Amino acid sequence: MGQAFEASVRYSEPVLRRAVRIFMMRRLVKGFGPLGLLALALLLISEVALVAEGDRSWSVGLFGGVLLLVVVCVAAVWQAHLRNTIGALRRMRAPEARFTLHETDLTIQSDQGSATIPWSTIEEVWELPRCWLFFSAPNQFLTLPTDGLPQEMLAFIRSKVRIAFVAH
C-alpha cells in the first residue's frame, strides 16, 4: 500500500491565536499589496498632519472615513477568523486530534468528528512556529500543531504539498 503516518496532536489557544494573527498579517499584505499598504500609511500620516494643523475640510473627513472603514473591515474579518478558530477549540471535549497521513490523503479525527482530505485539494501549506496551516481555499485552513511530530512525518507532508510560507 504506501507509506502512512499517524500522530496525535494537542491544540492550545496561544498557538491558534498566533496562527490567526500570522494568517491575517499575511493576508493583509497580500490583499493590499506593498503599494496599497504604502498608500494607506501615507493617507494616515496626511490625515494626522492635517488634523494636527486644525484642518476640518470635507477631504479630511472623507480620508478619515476611508481609514476608519478599512480598520473596521480588517478588525471584523480578524475577529471572525479568531472567533471561528477559538470557538472550534472550545467545543472540543479534549483539545486533541489524530492525524493519519496516506499517499493520497490525510484524515483528521477528533471528538467533533472526522474528515478525509485528498492531498490534491490542499492548495498550500504555511509552516509556522508550533503549527502548520493547510489551505483548501484562500481563507479556509486546517491547523496542524507540530510540537512533538516526527521529522519524517513533516518531510512526508512537504513531499505531498506546496509549502508557500515559512515563518520562524
DRENDO-1510 file (C-alpha; in Angstrom, 1 decimal, always signed):
<recs>
REC; n; res; u; v; w
REC; 1; MET; +0.0; +0.0; +0.0 .
REC; 2; GLY; +2.2; +3.0; +0.7 .
REC; 3; GLN; +3.7; +4.9; +3.5 .
REC; 4; ALA; +1.4; +6.1; +6.3 .
REC; 5; PHE; +1.9; +8.1; +9.4 .
REC; 6; GLU; -0.2; +8.6; +12.5 .
REC; 7; ALA; +0.1; +11.1; +15.3 .
REC; 8; SER; -2.0; +12.6; +18.0 .
REC; 9; VAL; -1.7; +16.4; +18.4 .
REC; 10; ARG; -2.8; +18.8; +21.1 .
REC; 11; TYR; -4.3; +22.2; +20.3 .
REC; 12; SER; -3.8; +25.2; +22.5 .
REC; 13; GLU; -5.4; +28.7; +22.5 .
REC; 14; PRO; -2.0; +30.5; +22.3 .
REC; 15; VAL; -0.9; +28.5; +19.2 .
REC; 16; LEU; -4.2; +29.1; +17.5 .
REC; 17; ARG; -4.3; +32.8; +18.3 .
REC; 18; ARG; -0.8; +33.1; +16.8 .
REC; 19; ALA; -1.8; +31.2; +13.7 .
REC; 20; VAL; -4.8; +33.5; +13.1 .
REC; 21; ARG; -2.6; +36.6; +13.7 .
REC; 22; ILE; +0.1; +35.4; +11.2 .
REC; 23; PHE; -2.7; +34.5; +8.7 .
REC; 24; MET; -4.3; +37.9; +9.0 .
REC; 25; MET; -1.0; +39.8; +8.6 .
REC; 26; ARG; +0.0; +37.8; +5.5 .
REC; 27; ARG; -3.5; +38.2; +4.0 .
REC; 28; LEU; -3.3; +42.0; +4.6 .
REC; 29; VAL; +0.0; +42.3; +2.9 .
REC; 30; LYS; -1.2; +40.1; +0.0 .
REC; 31; GLY; -4.6; +41.8; -0.2 .
REC; 32; PHE; -3.4; +45.4; -0.2 .
REC; 33; GLY; +0.0; +44.7; -1.8 .
REC; 34; PRO; +3.0; +46.8; -1.0 .
REC; 35; LEU; +1.7; +49.9; -2.8 .
REC; 36; GLY; -1.7; +49.6; -1.2 .
REC; 37; LEU; -0.1; +49.5; +2.3 .
REC; 38; LEU; +2.2; +52.4; +1.4 .
REC; 39; ALA; -0.9; +54.4; +0.2 .
REC; 40; LEU; -2.7; +53.6; +3.5 .
REC; 41; ALA; +0.3; +54.7; +5.5 .
REC; 42; LEU; +0.6; +57.9; +3.6 .
REC; 43; LEU; -3.1; +58.6; +3.9 .
REC; 44; LEU; -2.8; +58.0; +7.7 .
REC; 45; ILE; +0.2; +60.3; +8.0 .
REC; 46; SER; -1.5; +63.0; +5.9 .
REC; 47; GLU; -4.7; +62.7; +8.0 .
REC; 48; VAL; -2.9; +63.1; +11.3 .
REC; 49; ALA; -0.9; +66.1; +10.0 .
REC; 50; LEU; -4.0; +67.8; +8.6 .
REC; 51; VAL; -6.0; +67.3; +11.8 .
REC; 52; ALA; -3.0; +68.5; +13.9 .
REC; 53; GLU; -2.9; +71.7; +11.8 .
REC; 54; GLY; -6.6; +72.2; +12.5 .
REC; 55; ASP; -7.9; +71.4; +9.0 .
REC; 56; ARG; -11.6; +70.4; +9.2 .
REC; 57; SER; -12.3; +70.3; +5.5 .
REC; 58; TRP; -14.5; +67.7; +3.8 .
REC; 59; SER; -11.5; +65.9; +2.4 .
REC; 60; VAL; -10.1; +65.4; +5.9 .
REC; 61; GLY; -13.5; +63.8; +6.9 .
REC; 62; LEU; -13.5; +61.7; +3.7 .
REC; 63; PHE; -10.0; +60.4; +4.2 .
REC; 64; GLY; -10.7; +59.7; +7.9 .
REC; 65; GLY; -13.8; +57.8; +7.0 .
REC; 66; VAL; -11.9; +55.7; +4.5 .
REC; 67; LEU; -9.3; +54.9; +7.0 .
REC; 68; LEU; -11.9; +54.1; +9.6 .
REC; 69; LEU; -13.7; +51.8; +7.2 .
REC; 70; VAL; -10.5; +49.9; +6.4 .
REC; 71; VAL; -9.7; +49.5; +10.1 .
REC; 72; VAL; -13.3; +48.3; +10.9 .
REC; 73; CYS; -13.3; +45.8; +8.0 .
REC; 74; VAL; -9.9; +44.3; +8.9 .
REC; 75; ALA; -10.9; +44.1; +12.6 .
REC; 76; ALA; -14.2; +42.4; +11.7 .
REC; 77; VAL; -12.5; +39.8; +9.5 .
REC; 78; TRP; -9.8; +39.2; +12.0 .
REC; 79; GLN; -12.4; +38.8; +14.8 .
REC; 80; ALA; -14.4; +36.4; +12.7 .
REC; 81; HIS; -11.4; +34.1; +12.0 .
REC; 82; LEU; -10.4; +34.2; +15.6 .
REC; 83; ARG; -13.9; +33.5; +16.9 .
REC; 84; ASN; -14.3; +30.5; +14.5 .
REC; 85; THR; -10.9; +29.1; +15.4 .
REC; 86; ILE; -11.1; +29.5; +19.1 .
REC; 87; GLY; -14.8; +28.5; +19.1 .
REC; 88; ALA; -13.9; +25.2; +17.4 .
REC; 89; LEU; -11.2; +24.6; +20.1 .
REC; 90; ARG; -13.7; +25.4; +23.0 .
REC; 91; ARG; -16.3; +23.0; +21.5 .
REC; 92; MET; -13.9; +20.1; +21.8 .
REC; 93; ARG; -14.2; +18.0; +25.0 .
REC; 94; ALA; -10.4; +17.3; +24.7 .
REC; 95; PRO; -8.3; +19.6; +22.6 .
REC; 96; GLU; -6.8; +16.7; +20.7 .
REC; 97; ALA; -7.0; +15.3; +17.2 .
REC; 98; ARG; -5.4; +12.3; +15.4 .
REC; 99; PHE; -3.9; +12.9; +12.0 .
REC; 100; THR; -3.4; +9.9; +9.7 .
REC; 101; LEU; -1.4; +10.6; +6.5 .
REC; 102; HIS; -1.6; +8.3; +3.5 .
REC; 103; GLU; -0.1; +8.6; +0.0 .
REC; 104; THR; -3.3; +10.1; -1.4 .
REC; 105; ASP; -5.0; +11.9; +1.5 .
REC; 106; LEU; -4.9; +12.8; +5.2 .
REC; 107; THR; -7.5; +12.1; +7.8 .
REC; 108; ILE; -8.2; +14.1; +10.9 .
REC; 109; GLN; -10.3; +12.7; +13.8 .
REC; 110; SER; -11.4; +14.4; +17.0 .
REC; 111; ASP; -14.3; +14.2; +19.4 .
REC; 112; GLN; -16.1; +16.6; +17.0 .
REC; 113; GLY; -15.9; +14.2; +14.0 .
REC; 114; SER; -13.6; +13.2; +11.2 .
REC; 115; ALA; -12.7; +14.3; +7.7 .
REC; 116; THR; -10.5; +12.9; +5.0 .
REC; 117; ILE; -8.9; +15.4; +2.7 .
REC; 118; PRO; -7.2; +14.4; -0.6 .
REC; 119; TRP; -3.7; +16.0; -0.9 .
REC; 120; SER; -4.8; +17.4; -4.2 .
REC; 121; THR; -7.3; +19.7; -2.6 .
REC; 122; ILE; -4.7; +21.4; -0.4 .
REC; 123; GLU; -3.6; +24.5; -2.2 .
REC; 124; GLU; -0.7; +25.4; +0.0 .
REC; 125; VAL; +0.8; +25.0; +3.5 .
REC; 126; TRP; +2.3; +27.6; +5.8 .
REC; 127; GLU; +5.0; +26.4; +8.2 .
REC; 128; LEU; +4.6; +28.5; +11.3 .
REC; 129; PRO; +6.3; +28.0; +14.7 .
REC; 130; ARG; +4.5; +25.2; +16.6 .
REC; 131; CYS; +1.9; +24.6; +13.8 .
REC; 132; TRP; +1.3; +24.4; +10.1 .
REC; 133; LEU; -1.7; +25.7; +8.2 .
REC; 134; PHE; -3.2; +23.6; +5.4 .
REC; 135; PHE; -5.2; +25.8; +3.0 .
REC; 136; SER; -8.0; +24.3; +0.9 .
REC; 137; ALA; -9.2; +27.8; -0.1 .
REC; 138; PRO; -7.7; +31.2; +0.2 .
REC; 139; ASN; -9.4; +31.9; +3.6 .
REC; 140; GLN; -10.0; +28.4; +4.8 .
REC; 141; PHE; -7.4; +26.5; +6.7 .
REC; 142; LEU; -6.8; +23.5; +8.9 .
REC; 143; THR; -4.3; +23.8; +11.7 .
REC; 144; LEU; -1.8; +21.0; +12.5 .
REC; 145; PRO; +0.1; +21.6; +15.8 .
REC; 146; THR; +3.7; +20.3; +15.2 .
REC; 147; ASP; +5.0; +20.0; +18.7 .
REC; 148; GLY; +6.4; +16.5; +19.1 .
REC; 149; LEU; +5.7; +15.4; +15.5 .
REC; 150; PRO; +8.5; +13.2; +14.0 .
REC; 151; GLN; +10.6; +14.9; +11.3 .
REC; 152; GLU; +9.8; +12.0; +9.0 .
REC; 153; MET; +6.1; +12.9; +9.1 .
REC; 154; LEU; +6.8; +16.6; +8.4 .
REC; 155; ALA; +9.1; +15.6; +5.5 .
REC; 156; PHE; +6.3; +13.4; +4.1 .
REC; 157; ILE; +3.8; +16.3; +4.3 .
REC; 158; ARG; +6.4; +18.5; +2.4 .
REC; 159; SER; +6.6; +15.9; -0.3 .
REC; 160; LYS; +2.8; +16.0; -0.8 .
REC; 161; VAL; +2.0; +19.7; -0.8 .
REC; 162; ARG; +3.3; +23.1; -1.8 .
REC; 163; ILE; +5.0; +24.9; +1.0 .
REC; 164; ALA; +4.1; +28.6; +0.4 .
REC; 165; PHE; +5.3; +30.3; +3.5 .
REC; 166; VAL; +7.8; +29.5; +6.3 .
REC; 167; ALA; +7.8; +31.7; +9.4 .
REC; 168; HIS; +10.4; +31.3; +12.2 .
</recs>
